[in-house]
Amino acid sequence: MSDFFAQGGYAFFVWGAYGMAAVLLVIEILQLRAQRRTILARLGRLTRMRDV
């Protein structure tokens, strides 16, 4: 098991790459959620303006 985590001496780079990919995926999800909220708010305002 320790050989698996050591990755042949390249553990820092391998696990760092996995960590960076995970962080970027989380950032992407958070950004998409924020954009969705903004779009829904704009659509709500447009709908209210059209109904007036």
C-alpha positions, -999 to 999 in steps of 0.1 A, spaced: 0 0 0 28 24 8 42 18 -28 8 29 -41 9 62 -22 46 68 -30 39 65 -67 75 55 -75 90 87 -60 66 110 -79 39 111 -52 41 149 -47 34 155 -84 8 128 -88 -12 136 -57 -7 173 -63 -22 169 -98 -52 150 -83 -56 177 -56 -55 205 -82 -80 188 -104 -104 184 -74 -100 220 -64 -107 232 -99 -137 210 -102 -151 224 -70 -145 260 -82 -162 252 -115 -193 239 -97 -194 269 -74 -190 293 -104 -218 275 -123 -241 277 -94 -235 314 -90 -241 320 -127 -273 300 -125 -285 321 -96 -277 353 -116 -295 341 -147 -326 331 -127 -327 365 -110 -325 383 -143 -352 361 -158 -374 369 -128 -369 406 -132 -376 404 -169 -408 385 -162 -420 410 -136 -412 439 -160 -432 422 -188 -462 416 -165 -464 453 -156 
